[in-house]
Amino acid sequence: MTAIAHKKPPVTDDVLDYRNLKEGEFWRHVPAYKDVDEATFMDHLWQQKNSVKTPEELLETIKGVCSPEFFADVAEGFAKAPMAVRVSPYAISLIDWNDPINDPIRRQFVPVASSLLPDHPRLTLDSLHEQDDSPVPGLVHRYVDKALFLPLNVCPVYCRFCTRSYAIGPDTENVDKVSLAKTPAQWQDAFAYIAERPELEDIVISGGDTYQLPPKNIELIGNALLDIPHVRRMRFATKGPAIMPMKIITDTKWLDAITQVVDRGRKLGKDVVLHTHFNAPEEITGITQRAMRMLFERGIFVRNQSVLIRGVNDTPERMTLLVKRLGMMNVHAYYVYMHDMVKGVEELRTTIQTATDIEKFVRGSTAGFNTPTFVCDAPGGGGKRDVHSYEYYDRANGIAVYAAPSVKPGKAFLYFDPIDRLAPDAQARWAVREIQDQMIHEALRNAGVGDQALVTA
């Protein structure tokens, strides 16, 4: 046999590191789980029952690996959080409790007061103005042919950075939640609106989280939408596979319900898929791979939507590792969002420049269909814009101006970089309201639009 002349040198082990997933009974290092066997840990009902909801429950779970100083930091962080807290045992077991402050999973779900930064002065609670585009409770109609259906306000975990912190979860000390459509009777108004709008072909079912919908309601919602002739596409959205993948493995009724809707949709020539939300490479384990394989074998197509989060995935190497692991599981990396401008999590946001730099690095590292599009969901209701498609970007002062001609023509939308990422002189400018107004006016002028076009974020 003729020897093959290789054009490239052999890859080093680190190039294939994305294939090395955490296996075994890794949860036993957490004191509360040291005696939990595999069958128990893999039970989705046990995961839900034992999810942490208070600082006291967290301390009870991790005592022995948590310092008193860290616990006090968490307790103060919980008190200031705009979101209620719920963290699954699976997610807790993936946190590095030797360095919890810097752990990428802890940063997403467990607040610590010592890391908090002041909110940006131009931030609002509902930064995407979803309520402005809601014709009936629980339905957002922003894009011409797509609507967002929000049939519940609960999740298996509560992400600190949730864009819907104005409505999701119970009230907190800082936020009284807006009511969504939470009962089948209320859902009928949403179905009626969709049926009356022949341009609506694409429905996203979110909330909340469809992981929390009982199987009968998965089928009720799915079949009601499939029965509307002009609805061609549906997406069930869930964070679940990233923080409780064992539900797919052990909740057979829920999986069967999703499968039924997908199969019926296919027979009708309609596209029904699952959208999920992995942010950190560490969220993907051998359990995840097993769960995603079950979806794949049933013909359920899965796309991923990440959020670009400081300290979680905001380096080229971290994002590439995440994207490669998703591809290995047949999960298509779809979007990476700029972190929305929501209350209480300023230390998790990063800059538009960071996103554009990471996208350049990631593109070409794997197949194009596994490469995410980096987007900014324009504050004020402009919808998703390619992150580099700004009309103007004032890097010094951290102001990006976007237009959305197919969504809200003639309007301008602003995204603001976190102030602590700016130079000291720029930070000083943001401390003066009159100077803020001047900087924004100048950015709009350089973008070729006037102040009258601005949609207030």
Secondary structure, 3 states (H helix, E strand, C coil): CCCCCCCCCCCCHHHHHHHCCECCCHHHHCHHHCCCCHHHHCCHHHHHHCCECCHHHHHHHHCCCCCHHHHHHHHHHHHHCCCCCCECHHHHHHCCCCCHHHCHHHHHHCCCHHHCCCCCCCCCCCCCCHHHHCCCCCEECCCCCEEEECCCCCCCCCCCCCCCCCCCCCCCCCCCCCCCCCCHHHHHHHHHHHHHCCCCCEEEECCCCHHHCCHHHHHHHHHHHHCCCCCCEEEEECCHHHHCCHHHHHCHHHHHHHHHHHHHHHHCCCEEEEEECCCCHHHCEHHHHHHHHHHHHCCCCEEEEEEECCCCCCCHHHHHHHHHHHHHCCEEEEEEEECCCCCCCHHHCCCHHHHHHHHHHHCCCCCHHHCCEEEEEECCCCEEEECCCCCEEECCCCEEEEECCCCCCCCEEEEECCHHHCCHHHHHHCCCHHHHHHHHHHHHHHCCCCHHHECCC
